[in-house]
Amino acid sequence: MNARLMVVSWMTVVALSAPMGSVTSARSVERATVSVTNQNTLDVDVFAVIGSSRQRLGTVVTSQTAAFDLPGQAVGASVRLAADPVGSRETYVSGPLTISDGTQVNMVVANRLAQSTVSVGRVANH
């Protein structure tokens, strides 16, 4: 396949995946991240709760920290973060968080879930 056909194919895929009436460029991509430190004795599954939708971000192993990108629809929305310890019936759900482009959310999942914390800041280069 020649380079021109590959570029045209790629542009078609990008155009078809963008919502109607919107123009997407590399500079206009909105982005927010969450860093999760797991101090719980169990591994935790982490979710972003946007409206009634619950999107899995990933798993954080005991005594580890992991970073995740929040889904695009989280930017400009009110979001809650949820942590579900694997093998437990307990869940931690944060209060509502206002997410904007460049937001850095830090969540610490405590051994006692009720003592877990969330803070919201900005990425330095935004």
C-alpha positions in Angstrom: 0.0 0.0 0.0 1.5 3.3 -0.9 1.9 6.2 1.5 -0.8 8.4 0.0 -3.4 5.6 0.3 -2.4 5.0 3.9 -2.8 8.7 4.7 -6.2 8.9 3.0 -7.3 5.8 4.8 -6.1 7.1 8.2 -7.9 10.5 7.6 -11.1 8.7 6.7 -11.0 6.7 9.9 -10.3 9.9 11.9 -13.1 11.7 10.1 -15.6 8.9 10.7 -14.8 8.6 14.4 -15.2 12.3 15.2 -18.7 13.5 16.1 -20.6 15.3 13.3 -19.9 19.0 13.2 -16.7 18.9 15.2 -13.1 19.4 14.2 -10.4 17.7 16.1 -6.8 18.7 16.2 -3.9 17.5 18.2 -3.8 20.8 20.1 -7.5 20.8 21.0 -7.6 17.4 22.7 -8.7 18.0 26.3 -7.1 15.8 28.8 -7.3 15.1 32.6 -5.5 12.5 34.6 -5.9 10.7 37.9 -3.1 9.3 40.1 -4.2 6.6 42.5 -2.1 5.5 45.5 -3.4 2.3 47.1 -2.8 2.0 50.8 -5.5 -0.7 51.1 -4.5 -4.3 51.9 -6.4 -5.4 48.8 -5.8 -4.5 45.1 -8.4 -1.9 44.0 -10.3 -1.5 40.7 -10.7 2.2 39.9 -13.7 3.7 38.1 -14.8 7.1 36.8 -18.5 7.7 37.4 -19.9 10.2 34.9 -23.6 10.7 35.2 -25.0 7.2 35.4 -22.1 5.7 33.5 -19.3 3.9 35.3 -16.0 3.5 33.3 -13.2 1.3 34.5 -9.9 3.0 34.6 -7.8 0.1 35.8 -6.4 -1.7 38.8 -3.9 -0.5 41.4 -2.0 -3.2 43.3 -1.6 -2.9 47.1 1.1 -0.4 48.1 1.5 0.9 44.6 0.6 4.1 42.7 -0.8 4.1 39.1 -1.8 6.9 36.8 -4.8 6.9 34.4 -6.2 9.2 31.8 -9.7 10.2 32.5 -12.1 9.5 29.5 -12.7 12.5 27.2 -16.3 13.0 28.4 -15.0 13.6 31.9 -13.6 17.0 30.8 -16.2 19.7 31.4 -18.3 17.3 33.5 -18.9 16.5 37.1 -17.2 13.2 37.9 -16.9 10.9 40.9 -14.1 8.4 41.4 -14.9 5.0 42.8 -12.5 2.4 44.2 -13.6 -1.2 44.7 -11.2 -3.4 46.6 -11.0 -6.8 44.9 -12.7 -9.5 46.9 -14.6 -7.0 49.1 -18.2 -5.8 49.1 -17.1 -2.3 50.2 -16.7 0.6 47.8 -15.3 4.1 48.2 -17.0 6.8 46.1 -15.6 10.4 46.1 -17.8 13.5 46.1 -18.4 15.2 42.8 -15.3 16.6 41.1 -15.3 19.4 38.5 -12.9 18.3 35.8 -11.4 20.7 33.2 -8.6 20.4 30.6 -5.3 19.9 32.5 -6.8 18.7 35.7 -4.7 16.3 37.8 -6.7 14.3 40.4 -4.9 12.5 43.2 -6.7 9.8 45.1 -5.3 7.9 48.1 -7.2 4.7 48.9 -6.8 4.1 52.6 -6.9 0.8 54.4 -10.2 2.0 55.9 -12.1 3.1 52.8 -13.9 5.9 54.7 -10.6 7.6 55.3 -9.7 7.7 51.6 -9.0 11.2 50.1 -9.2 13.0 46.8 -7.6 16.3 45.8 -7.8 18.2 42.5 -5.1 20.3 41.0 -3.7 21.5 37.7 -0.9 20.0 35.6 2.0 22.4 35.7 2.3 23.0 31.9 -1.4 23.9 31.5 
